[in-house]
Each structure stands twice: as structure tokens, then as C-alpha cells.
Amino acid sequence: MSCSINQQWSYLISELRYFAFVTPTIYLNYLFILINKKMAKPSAEYFPQTVLS
């Protein structure tokens, strides 16, 4: 009985570690993409040659 409980706890801990590391990186990547899109609009106006390349 205790063995299965330990397996469930280790599984939960691994799941928590996975979400703790993966979810912030996905969220940060999404934020960086939004920031890059906002920054790319004025830079495209200032530097039209960057759009062609």
C-alpha cells in the first residue's frame, strides 16, 4: 500500500516539476513574441530594408 502511495507522490512531484519549469517558459516565450511584434512594427517603419531581408 505504501509503495503505491510513494509512486503516486513521485509522479505528482514530477508533474509539478514539469509544470513549474515548462509553463513559465511557454508563457515567457509568448510574452517575448508579443513584445517582438510590438517592437517590430516601429522598427519596420524606421528601417524598411529589414522587412525585405
VOFI-314364 format. One record per atom (N, C-alpha, C, CB): x, y, z; residue in one letter; residue number from 1; atom name. Coordinates in Angstrom, 2 decimals, always signed. Glycine has a CB too. Example, Ala and Ser with C-alpha at 12.3 -4.5 7.8 and 13.67 -1.06 7.14 Angstrom:
BEGIN
<<+13.19; -5.69; +7.80>; "A"; 1; "N"> <<+12.30; -4.50; +7.80>; "A"; 1; "CA"> <<+13.20; -3.30; +7.80>; "A"; 1; "C"> <<+11.31; -4.47; +9.05>; "A"; 1; "CB"> <<+12.85; -2.25; +7.08>; "S"; 2; "N"> <<+13.67; -1.06; +7.14>; "S"; 2; "CA"> <<+12.90; +0.03; +7.87>; "S"; 2; "C"> <<+14.08; -0.60; +5.72>; "S"; 2; "CB"> 
end
This chain:
BEGIN
<<+0.84; -1.20; +0.00>; "M"; 1; "N"> <<+0.00; +0.00; +0.00>; "M"; 1; "CA"> <<+0.88; +1.26; +0.00>; "M"; 1; "C"> <<-0.96; +0.00; +1.24>; "M"; 1; "CB"> <<+1.88; +1.26; +0.87>; "S"; 2; "N"> <<+2.74; +2.43; +0.96>; "S"; 2; "CA"> <<+3.57; +2.60; -0.30>; "S"; 2; "C"> <<+3.65; +2.34; +2.19>; "S"; 2; "CB"> <<+3.86; +1.49; -0.97>; "C"; 3; "N"> <<+4.67; +1.57; -2.20>; "C"; 3; "CA"> <<+3.91; +2.31; -3.29>; "C"; 3; "C"> <<+5.06; +0.15; -2.69>; "C"; 3; "CB"> <<+2.63; +2.00; -3.45>; "S"; 4; "N"> <<+1.84; +2.68; -4.48>; "S"; 4; "CA"> <<+1.65; +4.15; -4.13>; "S"; 4; "C"> <<+0.47; +1.99; -4.64>; "S"; 4; "CB"> <<+1.54; +4.45; -2.83>; "I"; 5; "N"> <<+1.41; +5.85; -2.41>; "I"; 5; "CA"> <<+2.69; +6.62; -2.76>; "I"; 5; "C"> <<+1.10; +5.96; -0.89>; "I"; 5; "CB"> <<+3.84; +5.98; -2.52>; "N"; 6; "N"> <<+5.10; +6.63; -2.86>; "N"; 6; "CA"> <<+5.22; +6.84; -4.36>; "N"; 6; "C"> <<+6.28; +5.80; -2.35>; "N"; 6; "CB"> <<+4.73; +5.89; -5.14>; "Q"; 7; "N"> <<+4.78; +6.04; -6.59>; "Q"; 7; "CA"> <<+3.88; +7.19; -7.03>; "Q"; 7; "C"> <<+4.37; +4.73; -7.29>; "Q"; 7; "CB"> <<+2.71; +7.31; -6.41>; "Q"; 8; "N"> <<+1.81; +8.41; -6.76>; "Q"; 8; "CA"> <<+2.44; +9.75; -6.39>; "Q"; 8; "C"> <<+0.45; +8.24; -6.06>; "Q"; 8; "CB"> <<+3.09; +9.80; -5.23>; "W"; 9; "N"> <<+3.71; +11.06; -4.80>; "W"; 9; "CA"> <<+4.86; +11.44; -5.72>; "W"; 9; "C"> <<+4.22; +10.95; -3.37>; "W"; 9; "CB"> <<+5.67; +10.46; -6.11>; "S"; 10; "N"> <<+6.79; +10.75; -7.01>; "S"; 10; "CA"> <<+6.26; +11.21; -8.37>; "S"; 10; "C"> <<+7.70; +9.52; -7.18>; "S"; 10; "CB"> <<+5.14; +10.62; -8.79>; "Y"; 11; "N"> <<+4.53; +11.03; -10.06>; "Y"; 11; "CA"> <<+4.01; +12.46; -9.96>; "Y"; 11; "C"> <<+3.39; +10.07; -10.46>; "Y"; 11; "CB"> <<+3.35; +12.77; -8.84>; "L"; 12; "N"> <<+2.84; +14.13; -8.65>; "L"; 12; "CA"> <<+3.98; +15.14; -8.60>; "L"; 12; "C"> <<+2.00; +14.22; -7.38>; "L"; 12; "CB"> <<+5.06; +14.79; -7.91>; "I"; 13; "N"> <<+6.20; +15.70; -7.81>; "I"; 13; "CA"> <<+6.82; +15.93; -9.18>; "I"; 13; "C"> <<+7.26; +15.14; -6.83>; "I"; 13; "CB"> <<+6.93; +14.87; -9.97>; "S"; 14; "N"> <<+7.49; +15.03; -11.31>; "S"; 14; "CA"> <<+6.57; +15.88; -12.17>; "S"; 14; "C"> <<+7.72; +13.65; -11.97>; "S"; 14; "CB"> <<+5.26; +15.71; -12.02>; "E"; 15; "N"> <<+4.31; +16.53; -12.77>; "E"; 15; "CA"> <<+4.42; +18.00; -12.35>; "E"; 15; "C"> <<+2.87; +16.03; -12.54>; "E"; 15; "CB"> <<+4.54; +18.24; -11.03>; "L"; 16; "N"> <<+4.67; +19.61; -10.55>; "L"; 16; "CA"> <<+5.95; +20.24; -11.06>; "L"; 16; "C"> <<+4.63; +19.65; -9.02>; "L"; 16; "CB"> <<+7.05; +19.45; -11.06>; "R"; 17; "N"> <<+8.31; +19.98; -11.58>; "R"; 17; "CA"> <<+8.17; +20.31; -13.05>; "R"; 17; "C"> <<+9.46; +18.97; -11.37>; "R"; 17; "CB"> <<+7.48; +19.43; -13.79>; "Y"; 18; "N"> <<+7.30; +19.66; -15.22>; "Y"; 18; "CA"> <<+6.52; +20.95; -15.47>; "Y"; 18; "C"> <<+6.56; +18.46; -15.87>; "Y"; 18; "CB"> <<+5.41; +21.12; -14.76>; "F"; 19; "N"> <<+4.61; +22.33; -14.95>; "F"; 19; "CA"> <<+5.34; +23.57; -14.43>; "F"; 19; "C"> <<+3.26; +22.18; -14.25>; "F"; 19; "CB"> <<+6.12; +23.40; -13.36>; "A"; 20; "N"> <<+6.83; +24.54; -12.79>; "A"; 20; "CA"> <<+7.90; +25.06; -13.74>; "A"; 20; "C"> <<+7.45; +24.17; -11.45>; "A"; 20; "CB"> <<+8.48; +24.16; -14.54>; "F"; 21; "N"> <<+9.54; +24.59; -15.45>; "F"; 21; "CA"> <<+9.02; +24.89; -16.85>; "F"; 21; "C"> <<+10.62; +23.54; -15.53>; "F"; 21; "CB"> <<+8.07; +24.10; -17.33>; "V"; 22; "N"> <<+7.64; +24.24; -18.72>; "V"; 22; "CA"> <<+6.65; +25.38; -18.89>; "V"; 22; "C"> <<+7.02; +22.93; -19.21>; "V"; 22; "CB"> <<+5.69; +25.50; -17.97>; "T"; 23; "N"> <<+4.66; +26.52; -18.13>; "T"; 23; "CA"> <<+5.23; +27.94; -18.13>; "T"; 23; "C"> <<+3.64; +26.38; -17.02>; "T"; 23; "CB"> <<+6.15; +28.31; -17.23>; "P"; 24; "N"> <<+6.70; +29.67; -17.30>; "P"; 24; "CA"> <<+7.47; +29.93; -18.59>; "P"; 24; "C"> <<+7.61; +29.92; -16.12>; "P"; 24; "CB"> <<+8.17; +28.91; -19.11>; "T"; 25; "N"> <<+8.94; +29.12; -20.34>; "T"; 25; "CA"> <<+8.00; +29.35; -21.52>; "T"; 25; "C"> <<+9.85; +27.92; -20.62>; "T"; 25; "CB"> <<+6.89; +28.61; -21.57>; "I"; 26; "N"> <<+5.92; +28.83; -22.64>; "I"; 26; "CA"> <<+5.31; +30.22; -22.51>; "I"; 26; "C"> <<+4.80; +27.74; -22.61>; "I"; 26; "CB"> <<+4.98; +30.61; -21.27>; "Y"; 27; "N"> <<+4.38; +31.92; -21.03>; "Y"; 27; "CA"> <<+5.36; +33.04; -21.38>; "Y"; 27; "C"> <<+3.93; +32.05; -19.58>; "Y"; 27; "CB"> <<+6.64; +32.84; -21.01>; "L"; 28; "N"> <<+7.65; +33.85; -21.31>; "L"; 28; "CA"> <<+7.90; +33.93; -22.81>; "L"; 28; "C"> <<+8.95; +33.55; -20.57>; "L"; 28; "CB"> <<+7.92; +32.79; -23.48>; "N"; 29; "N"> <<+8.10; +32.80; -24.94>; "N"; 29; "CA"> <<+6.95; +33.55; -25.61>; "N"; 29; "C"> <<+8.19; +31.37; -25.49>; "N"; 29; "CB"> <<+5.73; +33.33; -25.11>; "Y"; 30; "N"> <<+4.57; +34.03; -25.67>; "Y"; 30; "CA"> <<+4.70; +35.54; -25.44>; "Y"; 30; "C"> <<+3.27; +33.51; -25.04>; "Y"; 30; "CB"> <<+5.16; +35.92; -24.25>; "L"; 31; "N"> <<+5.35; +37.34; -23.97>; "L"; 31; "CA"> <<+6.43; +37.93; -24.86>; "L"; 31; "C"> <<+5.72; +37.55; -22.50>; "L"; 31; "CB"> <<+7.53; +37.18; -25.06>; "F"; 32; "N"> <<+8.60; +37.69; -25.91>; "F"; 32; "CA"> <<+8.13; +37.85; -27.35>; "F"; 32; "C"> <<+9.81; +36.76; -25.86>; "F"; 32; "CB"> <<+7.28; +36.92; -27.81>; "I"; 33; "N"> <<+6.75; +37.03; -29.17>; "I"; 33; "CA"> <<+5.88; +38.28; -29.29>; "I"; 33; "C"> <<+5.93; +35.76; -29.54>; "I"; 33; "CB"> <<+5.05; +38.53; -28.27>; "L"; 34; "N"> <<+4.21; +39.73; -28.31>; "L"; 34; "CA"> <<+5.06; +40.99; -28.28>; "L"; 34; "C"> <<+3.22; +39.73; -27.14>; "L"; 34; "CB"> <<+6.10; +40.98; -27.43>; "I"; 35; "N"> <<+6.98; +42.15; -27.34>; "I"; 35; "CA"> <<+7.71; +42.36; -28.66>; "I"; 35; "C"> <<+7.99; +41.99; -26.19>; "I"; 35; "CB"> <<+8.17; +41.27; -29.26>; "N"; 36; "N"> <<+8.88; +41.39; -30.53>; "N"; 36; "CA"> <<+7.96; +41.91; -31.62>; "N"; 36; "C"> <<+9.47; +40.04; -30.95>; "N"; 36; "CB"> <<+6.70; +41.50; -31.61>; "K"; 37; "N"> <<+5.75; +42.00; -32.61>; "K"; 37; "CA"> <<+5.51; +43.50; -32.40>; "K"; 37; "C"> <<+4.42; +41.22; -32.54>; "K"; 37; "CB"> <<+5.39; +43.91; -31.14>; "K"; 38; "N"> <<+5.18; +45.33; -30.87>; "K"; 38; "CA"> <<+6.43; +46.14; -31.24>; "K"; 38; "C"> <<+4.81; +45.55; -29.40>; "K"; 38; "CB"> <<+7.60; +45.57; -30.99>; "M"; 39; "N"> <<+8.84; +46.27; -31.30>; "M"; 39; "CA"> <<+9.13; +46.23; -32.79>; "M"; 39; "C"> <<+10.01; +45.66; -30.53>; "M"; 39; "CB"> <<+8.63; +45.21; -33.49>; "A"; 40; "N"> <<+8.93; +45.07; -34.91>; "A"; 40; "CA"> <<+8.15; +46.08; -35.75>; "A"; 40; "C"> <<+8.61; +43.65; -35.38>; "A"; 40; "CB"> <<+6.99; +46.51; -35.27>; "K"; 41; "N"> <<+6.19; +47.45; -36.05>; "K"; 41; "CA"> <<+6.90; +48.81; -36.19>; "K"; 41; "C"> <<+4.82; +47.65; -35.39>; "K"; 41; "CB"> <<+7.34; +49.44; -35.11>; "P"; 42; "N"> <<+8.06; +50.70; -35.29>; "P"; 42; "CA"> <<+9.41; +50.51; -35.98>; "P"; 42; "C"> <<+8.28; +51.38; -33.95>; "P"; 42; "CB"> <<+10.10; +49.41; -35.73>; "S"; 43; "N"> <<+11.38; +49.19; -36.37>; "S"; 43; "CA"> <<+11.20; +48.99; -37.87>; "S"; 43; "C"> <<+12.10; +47.99; -35.75>; "S"; 43; "CB"> <<+10.08; +48.38; -38.28>; "A"; 44; "N"> <<+9.81; +48.21; -39.70>; "A"; 44; "CA"> <<+9.53; +49.56; -40.35>; "A"; 44; "C"> <<+8.60; +47.25; -39.92>; "A"; 44; "CB"> <<+8.97; +50.49; -39.59>; "E"; 45; "N"> <<+8.73; +51.82; -40.13>; "E"; 45; "CA"> <<+10.05; +52.60; -40.24>; "E"; 45; "C"> <<+7.72; +52.59; -39.25>; "E"; 45; "CB"> <<+10.91; +52.43; -39.23>; "Y"; 46; "N"> <<+12.16; +53.16; -39.24>; "Y"; 46; "CA"> <<+13.16; +52.55; -40.21>; "Y"; 46; "C"> <<+12.75; +53.20; -37.84>; "Y"; 46; "CB"> <<+13.13; +51.20; -40.31>; "F"; 47; "N"> <<+14.09; +50.50; -41.18>; "F"; 47; "CA"> <<+13.32; +49.64; -42.17>; "F"; 47; "C"> <<+15.07; +49.64; -40.35>; "F"; 47; "CB"> <<+12.89; +50.18; -43.29>; "P"; 48; "N"> <<+12.11; +49.38; -44.24>; "P"; 48; "CA"> <<+12.93; +48.28; -44.90>; "P"; 48; "C"> <<+11.53; +50.28; -45.31>; "P"; 48; "CB"> <<+14.26; +48.38; -44.91>; "Q"; 49; "N"> <<+15.05; +47.34; -45.57>; "Q"; 49; "CA"> <<+15.05; +46.04; -44.77>; "Q"; 49; "C"> <<+16.49; +47.83; -45.77>; "Q"; 49; "CB"> <<+14.74; +46.09; -43.47>; "T"; 50; "N"> <<+14.73; +44.87; -42.67>; "T"; 50; "CA"> <<+13.54; +44.00; -43.03>; "T"; 50; "C"> <<+14.70; +45.21; -41.18>; "T"; 50; "CB"> <<+12.47; +44.60; -43.57>; "V"; 51; "N"> <<+11.30; +43.82; -43.94>; "V"; 51; "CA"> <<+11.60; +42.96; -45.16>; "V"; 51; "C"> <<+10.09; +44.74; -44.22>; "V"; 51; "CB"> <<+12.41; +43.51; -46.08>; "L"; 52; "N"> <<+12.72; +42.77; -47.30>; "L"; 52; "CA"> <<+13.65; +41.59; -47.01>; "L"; 52; "C"> <<+13.37; +43.70; -48.34>; "L"; 52; "CB"> <<+14.58; +41.75; -46.06>; "S"; 53; "N"> <<+15.54; +40.68; -45.80>; "S"; 53; "CA"> <<+14.91; +39.57; -44.99>; "S"; 53; "C"> <<+16.76; +41.23; -45.06>; "S"; 53; "CB"> 
end
